[in-house]
Amino acid sequence: MMKAVIEYYKARVQELLHKKNFEAIAEAKEEIIDSIRIKGYYVWENYYSADQCDDLCARIDKLIEENSTTIWNDEEGADSRIYFSEKLDEKIKEFNEDKRFHNLSNRYLKANTTVLTTLAGRIKGIGNNKGSGGGWHRDTNMIHQFKSIVYLSDVDGNNGPFEYIEGTQWKRTLFEFNQYGVALDQNRVSDEEANKILENGKYSKVQFQAKKGTCLLVDTSGIHRGKPLIKGERYALTNYVYQDYFINDNMMNKFLNISPFRKSDK
């Protein structure tokens, strides 16, 4: 526990030092920044048209077929993930390079940021799938993080909507949730632990059922998951955004080793 506390404060000091020295250049809508800061998310409707979504779904199907032996798949064969998909498709590259996301992430995180990778994902409602992300979790405990996630298919309660426990992006919750058995340095949260957090009544679960083309801007240091699919399938693109000072070779290799661009192939 003491080691985790020390690491937490080291990360917080580093984050605060970079915020102090950060000078924002580009503009970003304050209503979006405020929503992510307070609730942990913002819903951007109609980011893509239906036709654009259908085209991107077809492109993802093709990429999965062409790279079937090198992409990441879960044990059920339900979740197929192509990391660094922006290197394989020009249309996905446009999503990766959208300066509006970059402006927002810089302003929200108060640091220079980079889209480390764009994930092209397709998950199906087969087997005992755990949903996108493999259950409740935080992407990182020690600092805030930013993702932009766009639905490319209509999403209802059956085909894996993104779910978020609102307010858990606040760092005080790392200490608060000790009472439910959640350790300070624990990224994965069991269903039982998540239910205990929700039963308290202080935090509520938000489920994002939305039409294709809807984009979610999320602080994924908050507790979230893709709900397990009952039926159907879900397509999405996700930009993984990190503060430049947080990116290192270990992080890059973690993604490269589960992508079509394996380290040995470079």
N, C-alpha and C positions, 0 to 999 in steps of 0.2 A: 504493500500500500504506500509506504513512504517513498519508494522509488518512483511510483506512478505520480505521486504528488510533485516530486522534484521535476520530473519530465514535463508535467503539465505547466508548471510555472516557468520553466525554461522556454517552452513554446510560446507562452503568453507574452513573456518579455520580448522575444524575437518579433512576434506579431506587432506589438505596440511600438517597437523601435522602427519597424518598416512603415507603419502607419504615420508615425511622426514625421518621417522624411519623405512621405509620398506627396507629390503634387499632381492633382488631377488635370489632365489636358482636355479631354473630350467631355462633352455634356452627356448627361443621362437623366431620364425622367425621375424626379424625386418621388413620385407616387409609387413607382416600381421599387425603388431602393427602400422606401419606408415599409412597403408591404413585406418584402423579404426580411427586413430587419425585425419587424414586429411579429409576423406570423410564421416566417420561414419560407414563404413562397409567393409567387405572383403568377396569375393565369393570363397568358397572351393569346387571345382568340384570333382565329383566321390568319395565323402566321403563313400557312400554306393553303392553296386552293385544293379542292378535292382531286382535280386532275393531276396536280403536282404530286400529291400523296400517292395516287395510284401508280404514277410513273416511278416514284422512288421505291415503292414496294416491289415492283417488277425488277428494278435494278438490284435490290437486296436479294431477292430470290436467285438472280443470276450469279451474284457474288458468292452466295452460299454454295451453289452448285459447283462453281468453278474452283472454290477453295475449301472443299468439304473435308480434306484431310489435314488442313492446317489451322482452321478456325477453332474457337472454343465451343464445346457443347457440354451440357450437363449430363448426368448419368442417365436421366430419363429419355434423352434425345428430344427434349421439349424446347430447350433454350439454346438458340444458336447466336453466337456473338462474333462480329467482325470488328476487331480493334484496328485503328488506323485505316478505317474504310475510306477516309478522305484521300488517301494515296491511290485508291483503286477506281474512284468514280468522280468525275468533274462536278456533277450536281451535288453530291455529298460534300465535296470540297467547298462549295458555295456556302453551305450551312456552317461548316467549320470556320470559314473566314468572315462571317457576317460581323462587321465592325460594331453593330449595335450591341451584340453580346459582349464584345471586348470592352466597350465603353462601360456597360453595366457592371461587369465583373470587377474592373479596375476601381470603379467608384464604390461598389459595395464592400469589397475587401480592402479598399484603401491601400492598394499595392499594385505593382506591375504584374500582370497575369498573362498566362499562355494557355491556349487550348492544347493540352498534351496529346489528346487523341479524340477522334469521333467514333463512337460505337454505333454500328448498324446492327440492330437486333430484331430477331423474329422469335417469338415464343408461342408454343402451341399448348392447348389444353389436353395433354395426353399424360398418362401415367400418374404417378404421385408427385407431379411437379411442385416445386416450392415457390414458384413465381419468379419474376425477374429480380435478381439480386439475392435469391436464396433465403429469404426471410427478413425479419426486422433487423436493422443495423444502422450504424452511423458510418459514413465513409471515412471520417477521421474524428478523433476525439479532441485533439489538442488545439486545432485552429478551425476557423470557418472555411467552408468550401462552397463553390458555385458550380451548378450544372444547368444547362439548357436542354430540355427533353421535349421533342416534338412527336406527338402521336401521328402516325401515318395511316392508321386504321381507326374506325369508330371504336370507342372503348366504353363498355358497360360493366355491370357488376360481375359478369361471368368470364370475361376474357382479359383479366389481369390489370385492373386499374391501379395506378400509382396511389399509394396511401402514405400519409404523413401525420405524425403526432405533432400537432401545432404547438409551437413555443419551445420545443426541445432543442432548438439551435442555440438557445441561451446557455452559456457555459456553466452557470450555476446549477443546471440540472445534472451535471456530471457528479456533483457532490450530493445533491438531493436524492438521486435515485439509489444511493447506497442502501437506503432503508428497504429497498425491494430486492437486494442482493446483486445489484448491477455494479461491478467494480469500475473504478475511475478510468482504467485503461481498457475497458471491455467494449469492443466494437459491435459484436453480435449480441442481440437481445432475443431471448426465447419468447415464444407466444405467451407463456405464463408470466414472464416479467413484464411484457408489454401490457398484458391485461391488468396487472397490478397497478401500473402507472395510470392507466385509463380509468380504473375503478375509483381512484382517488377523487376524480371529478375536476381536478385543476387543469388537466390537459385533455384535449379532445382529438379524436382521429378524423382526418379529412380524407375523403375518397374522391379521386378526380375521374369521374365519368364524363367523357367529352367527345365531341366529334373530331374526326381526323383533321389535321391542320392546326390543332390546338397545341400551343407551346407552354411548357411549365418552366419557370425560372425558380430554382430551388437552392436553399442552403442545405446541402446534404450532410452537414455535420449534425443535423437534426435526425431523429429516428424515423426511418422510412422503410418501405418495401414495395415491390410489385406484388399485388395479391395473387395467390395461386389461381391458375386458370381452371375453371370448371369445364369450359368448352370454347371452341373457336380459337382464334389466334390474335396476337397483337404485334404490330410493327412499330418501331420507333427509331429515331436518331437521338443520340445523346452526346453532347459536348462535355468532356471532362476538363474542367478549368482549375488550374492551380496557380498559386502565387509563385512567381519566378524563384524566390529564395527557398521555396519548399521543394522544388524539382531537383532530383539528383539521378545518378546513373542507376541506382537500385530500383527507383520508381519506374524509370523508363524501361528497364529490362523486364520488370514484372509484367508490363503490358506487351512488350515485344515478344516475350516467350509464349504468349497465348494468342498470337496473331499470325497472319500469313507472312509477316516480316520477322521471322525468328532470328535471334541474335546470330546464329550460325550461318544464316543466309545473307547477312549484310555484306 
